[in-house]
Amino acid sequence: MNETMKLVELLADKRAVLFDFDGPVCDVFAGLRASDIAADLVALLRRLDVEMTPVLAAERDPMAVLRFAATAEPAVTRAVEDALCAAELAAVDMARPTRGGVETVLACLAAGKVAAVVSNNSAAAVHRYLDSHDLTGTVWPVVGRPYAEPDRMKPSPEPLERTLAQLPVAAGEAVLIGVCRSRWKTASGGLNWVPVPRTRRHIGQS
């Protein structure tokens, strides 16, 4: 039995499967590196005359740059958000599929489960990737990063709570396949969790 089917068997008593996007489904920044996007966002902040610490100027995580931008005026936050959204759309065209990722989504759907995505990436980028794999309309809901409000991203429980609120199941009947438990605060109601380390590119590996 292959690893994807083993995982689906583990989820047999669950009615909904929530997938984190970057890691469990694909390596978003495999072709367009996150560090290069972060550098572009830092350059944008410089052009907007935003003062930065040396640590922030060398930041390699675009999400961290977005969080910093939110400490400036709203127009700065929106400018950085728009630039990050555009970069993510380009990145997903070059993303590396996680081995077993799409197959697991399809297996869950075939088993009659709801398959959803909850992510710190923009919903537009997630939809673009799903569309490229003929999954548009079958994976629902897709809850992405709140526009220009990075404080509402994980580890805030809000993305999980918003996702669960749209599902016709109780939290205890759902499971999250996510890259790292420490990056999500547990949502209320007994949501289950299957860990997928970010460095692992096969979600069925143990």
C-alpha positions as CSV (number, residue, x, y, z in Angstrom):
1,M,0.0,0.0,0.0
2,N,1.4,3.4,-0.9
3,E,2.0,6.2,1.7
4,T,-0.9,8.3,0.4
5,M,-3.4,5.6,0.9
6,K,-1.9,4.8,4.4
7,L,-2.5,8.5,5.3
8,V,-6.1,8.4,3.9
9,E,-6.7,5.3,6.1
10,L,-5.5,7.3,9.1
11,L,-8.1,9.9,8.3
12,A,-10.9,7.4,7.8
13,D,-13.0,8.6,10.7
14,K,-12.6,12.3,9.7
15,R,-15.1,14.2,7.6
16,A,-12.9,17.1,6.6
17,V,-9.2,17.5,5.9
18,L,-7.6,21.0,6.1
19,F,-4.4,21.4,4.2
20,D,-1.8,24.0,4.9
21,F,-0.5,25.0,1.5
22,D,3.3,25.6,1.5
23,G,4.7,22.3,2.5
24,P,1.8,19.8,2.4
25,V,0.7,20.7,-1.1
26,C,3.7,22.2,-2.7
27,D,7.0,24.0,-2.1
28,V,5.7,27.5,-3.1
29,F,9.1,29.1,-3.3
30,A,11.1,26.4,-5.0
31,G,11.5,28.3,-8.2
32,L,11.2,31.9,-7.0
33,R,13.1,32.0,-3.7
34,A,11.5,33.4,-0.6
35,S,14.7,35.2,0.2
36,D,14.7,37.0,-3.2
37,I,11.1,38.1,-2.7
38,A,12.0,39.4,0.8
39,A,14.8,41.4,-0.6
40,D,12.5,42.9,-3.2
41,L,10.0,43.8,-0.4
42,V,12.8,45.4,1.6
43,A,13.9,47.4,-1.5
44,L,10.2,48.6,-1.8
45,L,10.3,49.8,1.8
46,R,13.4,51.7,1.1
47,R,11.8,53.4,-1.9
48,L,8.9,54.3,0.4
49,D,11.4,55.9,2.8
50,V,10.5,53.5,5.6
51,E,13.2,53.3,8.3
52,M,14.4,49.7,9.0
53,T,16.7,48.0,11.4
54,P,19.8,46.2,10.0
55,V,18.1,42.9,11.0
56,L,15.0,43.7,9.0
57,A,17.1,44.9,6.0
58,A,18.7,41.4,5.9
59,E,15.4,39.5,6.4
60,R,14.9,36.4,4.2
61,D,11.3,35.7,5.1
62,P,8.8,37.8,3.0
63,M,6.1,37.2,5.6
64,A,8.3,38.8,8.3
65,V,8.8,41.8,6.0
66,L,5.0,42.1,5.6
67,R,4.6,41.9,9.4
68,F,7.1,44.8,9.7
69,A,5.3,46.8,7.0
70,A,2.1,46.6,9.1
71,T,3.9,48.7,11.7
72,A,4.0,51.6,9.2
73,E,1.1,53.6,7.8
74,P,-1.6,51.6,6.0
75,A,-0.5,52.7,2.5
76,V,2.9,51.1,3.1
77,T,1.2,47.9,4.3
78,R,-1.0,47.7,1.2
79,A,2.0,48.4,-1.1
80,V,4.0,45.5,0.4
81,E,1.0,43.3,0.5
82,D,0.3,43.9,-3.2
83,A,3.9,43.3,-4.1
84,L,3.9,40.0,-2.1
85,C,0.7,38.9,-3.7
86,A,2.1,39.5,-7.2
87,A,5.3,37.6,-6.3
88,E,3.3,34.6,-4.9
89,L,1.3,34.4,-8.2
90,A,4.6,34.2,-10.1
91,A,6.1,31.7,-7.5
92,V,3.2,29.2,-7.7
93,D,3.8,28.9,-11.5
94,M,7.3,27.5,-10.6
95,A,6.3,25.7,-7.4
96,R,7.5,22.2,-6.8
97,P,4.7,19.8,-6.0
98,T,5.0,17.9,-2.7
99,R,5.2,14.2,-3.5
100,G,1.9,12.7,-2.6
101,G,0.3,16.2,-1.9
102,V,-2.2,16.5,-4.7
103,E,-2.7,12.7,-4.7
104,T,-3.7,12.9,-1.0
105,V,-6.2,15.8,-1.8
106,L,-7.7,13.7,-4.6
107,A,-7.8,10.6,-2.4
108,C,-9.6,12.5,0.4
109,L,-12.2,13.8,-2.1
110,A,-12.7,10.3,-3.6
111,A,-13.4,9.1,-0.1
112,G,-16.2,11.6,0.3
113,K,-14.3,14.0,2.6
114,V,-14.3,17.8,2.4
115,A,-10.8,19.1,1.4
116,A,-10.0,22.7,2.3
117,V,-6.9,24.8,2.3
118,V,-5.9,27.3,5.0
119,S,-2.7,29.2,4.4
120,N,-0.6,32.3,5.1
121,N,-0.2,32.6,1.3
122,S,-2.6,34.7,-0.6
123,A,-5.9,33.0,-1.6
124,A,-5.2,34.1,-5.2
125,A,-1.9,32.1,-5.3
126,V,-3.6,29.1,-3.8
127,H,-6.4,29.2,-6.3
128,R,-3.9,29.6,-9.2
129,Y,-2.1,26.5,-8.1
130,L,-5.3,24.5,-7.6
131,D,-6.5,25.6,-11.0
132,S,-3.3,24.3,-12.6
133,H,-4.0,20.9,-11.1
134,D,-7.7,20.9,-12.1
135,L,-8.8,21.2,-8.5
136,T,-10.7,24.5,-8.7
137,G,-14.2,24.1,-7.3
138,T,-13.5,20.8,-5.6
139,V,-11.2,22.1,-2.8
140,W,-13.3,24.3,-0.6
141,P,-13.0,26.6,1.2
142,V,-9.7,28.2,0.5
143,V,-8.8,30.6,3.3
144,G,-5.7,32.6,2.6
145,R,-3.8,35.5,4.1
146,P,-6.1,38.4,5.2
147,Y,-5.3,41.4,2.9
148,A,-2.8,43.8,4.6
149,E,-3.6,42.4,8.0
150,P,-0.6,40.1,8.8
151,D,-1.5,40.0,12.5
152,R,-4.4,37.8,11.5
153,M,-2.1,35.2,9.9
154,K,-0.9,32.1,11.7
155,P,0.0,31.5,14.4
156,S,-3.3,33.4,15.1
157,P,-6.1,30.8,15.4
158,E,-8.3,33.0,13.3
159,P,-7.6,31.3,9.9
160,L,-8.4,27.9,11.3
161,E,-11.6,29.3,13.0
162,R,-12.7,31.0,9.7
163,T,-12.1,27.7,7.8
164,L,-14.0,25.6,10.3
165,A,-16.9,28.1,10.4
166,Q,-17.5,27.4,6.7
167,L,-17.5,23.6,7.0
168,P,-20.5,21.5,7.7
169,V,-18.6,19.5,10.3
170,A,-17.6,19.9,13.9
171,A,-13.9,20.6,14.7
172,G,-13.4,17.2,16.2
173,E,-14.4,15.7,12.8
174,A,-11.7,17.6,11.0
175,V,-7.9,17.3,10.8
176,L,-5.3,19.8,9.8
177,I,-2.3,18.6,7.8
178,G,0.2,21.3,8.6
179,V,4.0,21.9,8.5
180,C,4.6,22.8,12.1
181,R,2.3,22.8,15.1
182,S,4.2,25.6,16.8
183,R,3.2,27.9,13.9
184,W,-0.5,27.4,14.6
185,K,-2.3,28.2,17.8
186,T,-4.8,25.4,18.4
187,A,-8.3,26.2,17.3
188,S,-11.0,25.5,19.8
189,G,-13.2,22.4,19.6
190,G,-10.6,19.6,19.4
191,L,-9.2,20.0,15.9
192,N,-6.8,17.1,15.1
193,W,-3.4,17.6,13.5
194,V,-1.0,15.6,11.3
195,P,2.5,17.1,11.2
196,V,4.5,17.6,8.0
197,P,8.0,19.1,8.5
198,R,8.7,21.8,6.0
199,T,11.9,20.1,4.9
200,R,9.9,16.9,4.0
201,R,8.6,16.8,0.5
202,H,6.4,13.7,0.8
203,I,3.5,14.0,3.1
204,G,3.2,10.3,3.6
205,Q,6.7,10.0,5.1
206,S,7.0,9.2,8.8
